[in-house]
Amino acid sequence: MADNKKNTNTQTIDRIKMLQKKLGLNDDGVIGSITLSRLEPIVDEYLAAKKSGTKPEHVETPTTPPAATVFSMIVSKRSLDKIVEYEISSEEIYNKKYQKPIYPGGDSGVTIGIGYDVGFNTKTQIDADWRGKISDADLELLKTAAGAKGENAKNLIAGLKSVTVPFAAAREVFYVSTLPRYAKSTRGIYPGVEHLPADAQGALLSLIYNRGTSLTGDRRKEMNAIVALVAAKDLDGIAAQIIAMKRLWDKTKLPGLHARRDDEAKLVKNARPTYPPEELVKV
């Protein structure tokens, strides 16, 4: 009986790997956020065709480069869900509030998609990430905001009202392009982060996704202090430094940042040592 169950599990993993290869993904046998994001548009198209009574000759997979076979971190799915929650809340809210470029305030740049800050990207990177996913005209407009932050970014918003970023495009760029890049940056400034529990890795990925990679200056002293704490695998110390960052923002004006730091700290402090495969995502 046990052998039969083991064989069934092995066959299921092999089938998942085969499917991932067909989709051009890393064949790790894990149904995580990246695999789901690639499957969902295909299923949606199939269901739409079925409902309309038509039968498409074929279903195209999203036109994105294959996911990198080399990954930087293994994070928990719930930590990725938290990033999405704080960036856009949900697909429904995204469609109501975030299809158009926004200026979040502070030192941010013009932001699109799932927390994609145009101000912290070059024109070349913006083109590589979004070409073919939004119209060429919208892409050229967005590139005019490359590198602009703060008031400069705020002043550009009025000229970008015609730009529209559909949720499917935002999701695709988030999982296939942006997350792997930020995971590499997180591992670069926090050596040893890959040895922390998956929730803690995801929390630090969220932190870098939100605040960037700079470690210099008084506003970055907590982020700099985390370097040694990661090397020492001091989860309590990391959590304390994340909480300490809240000194930087007025809670009445930016309550979301206070809540985000609280959640990141909880992820670190309460991180479990092990996780079932279905709860893990390689980025």
Secondary structure, 3 states (H helix, E strand, C coil): CHHHHHHHHHHHHHHHHHHHHHCCCCCCCCCCHHHHHHHHHHHHHHHHHHHHCCCCCCCCCCCCCCCCCCCCCEEEHHHHHHHHHHHHCCHHHHHHHCCCCECCCCCCECEECCCEEHHHCCHHHHHHHHECCECHHHHHHHHCCCCCECHHHHCCHHHHCCCCCCHHHHHHHHHHHHHHHHHHHHHHHCCCHHHCCHHHHHHHHHHHHHHCCCCCCHHHHHHHHHHHHHHCCCHHHHHHHHHHHHHHCCCCCCHHHHHHHHHHHHHHHCCCCCCCHHHEEEC
